[in-house]
Amino acid sequence: MAVRVVARRRSGFAHEVEIEGGHTLVIDERSSEGGNDEGPSPTRAVAAALAACTAITCEMYADRKGWDLGRVEVEVDVTYGRASSLEELAVTLRIPVPLDHEQRQKLLVIASRCPVHRALTGDTRVTISDRIESG
């Protein structure tokens, strides 16, 4: 399965990002970085994707096991390094329903297997090419 995502410049650093399937969002840089703060920065969007993917992955697993997790929350704290690069993403899984030790440990393992986590830890190949269009 392949999905196309296209970023088109709106103004300044703001880009409208069209995701195949009819979804659109705006990614921009913060004002302090020269942007207009029209949407999250790319690295903040990565952190948001990690939080959502972790939650969904745990909820899907729990559903298959018949576990009630309640209203799951996933918090991602971002630490930036040089040139605003991601240095660390610290994920905290909040489950309001009491689970036994074995269930909690299994959820932590499952959380680390979400597709975004795996992409960030090197399981995904990224290739870059260009296509110059004159017009």
C-alpha positions in Angstrom: 0.0 0.0 0.0 1.3 3.4 -0.9 0.0 6.8 0.1 1.1 10.1 -1.3 1.6 13.2 0.8 2.3 16.6 -0.9 3.5 19.8 0.8 2.7 23.0 -1.1 4.1 26.3 0.0 1.4 28.8 1.2 3.5 31.7 2.3 6.7 32.1 4.3 7.5 28.7 5.8 3.9 27.6 6.0 2.9 24.6 3.9 -0.4 23.1 3.2 0.0 19.3 3.4 -2.4 17.2 1.4 -2.6 13.6 2.5 -4.1 11.1 0.1 -7.6 10.3 1.3 -8.9 13.8 1.6 -7.0 15.1 4.7 -5.3 18.5 4.8 -3.2 20.2 7.5 -0.9 23.2 7.8 2.7 22.8 8.9 4.7 25.9 9.7 7.5 27.1 11.9 7.0 29.1 15.1 7.3 32.8 14.9 10.6 32.6 16.8 12.0 30.5 14.0 10.8 32.9 11.2 7.5 31.3 10.5 3.9 32.5 10.9 2.9 29.8 13.5 0.0 28.8 11.3 0.4 25.2 12.4 2.8 22.9 14.2 6.4 22.7 13.1 7.5 19.6 11.3 9.2 18.2 14.4 6.1 18.9 16.6 4.0 17.1 14.0 6.3 14.1 14.3 5.8 14.2 18.1 2.0 14.4 17.6 2.1 11.5 15.2 4.1 9.4 17.7 1.7 10.2 20.5 -1.4 9.3 18.4 0.2 6.2 16.9 1.3 4.9 20.3 -2.2 5.4 21.7 -3.9 3.7 18.7 -1.5 0.8 18.7 -2.1 0.1 22.4 -5.8 0.5 22.1 -5.9 -1.9 19.1 -3.9 -4.5 21.0 -6.1 -4.1 24.2 -9.2 -4.5 22.1 -7.9 -7.8 20.7 -7.1 -8.9 24.2 -10.5 -7.8 25.6 -8.9 -5.3 28.0 -10.6 -2.1 28.9 -8.0 0.7 29.0 -10.4 3.6 29.6 -9.4 7.0 28.1 -5.8 6.4 27.1 -3.5 9.4 27.0 0.0 9.5 25.5 2.3 12.4 26.3 5.5 13.0 24.3 8.1 15.4 25.7 10.5 16.6 23.0 14.1 17.6 23.6 15.8 19.6 20.8 19.4 19.5 19.9 21.4 21.7 17.6 19.6 23.3 14.6 16.2 22.4 16.1 16.9 18.7 15.4 15.0 16.1 17.5 17.4 14.8 20.2 15.0 12.8 22.3 11.3 11.9 22.4 10.2 10.7 25.8 6.8 8.9 25.6 4.6 8.5 28.7 1.6 6.2 28.4 -1.3 7.0 30.8 -3.8 4.3 31.4 -6.5 5.2 33.9 -7.7 1.6 34.4 -5.7 -0.6 36.8 -3.7 -3.3 35.0 -1.6 -6.1 36.5 2.1 -6.0 36.1 2.2 -8.4 33.2 -0.4 -6.4 31.2 1.5 -3.1 31.9 4.8 -4.6 30.7 3.1 -6.0 27.6 1.6 -2.7 26.7 5.0 -1.0 27.0 6.4 -3.5 24.5 3.5 -3.0 22.2 3.8 0.8 22.5 7.4 0.5 21.2 6.2 -1.4 18.2 3.9 1.3 16.8 4.7 2.2 13.2 5.9 5.7 13.9 8.2 4.6 16.7 9.7 2.0 14.4 10.1 4.6 11.6 11.9 6.9 14.1 14.2 4.2 15.3 15.5 3.2 11.9 13.2 0.6 10.5 12.2 2.8 7.5 14.2 3.6 4.4 14.0 7.2 3.2 15.1 8.1 -0.3 15.3 11.7 -1.7 15.2 12.7 -5.4 14.4 15.8 -7.3 12.3 16.8 -10.3 12.8 20.2 -11.7 9.8 21.6 -13.4 10.1 24.7 -15.5 7.1 26.7 -16.3 
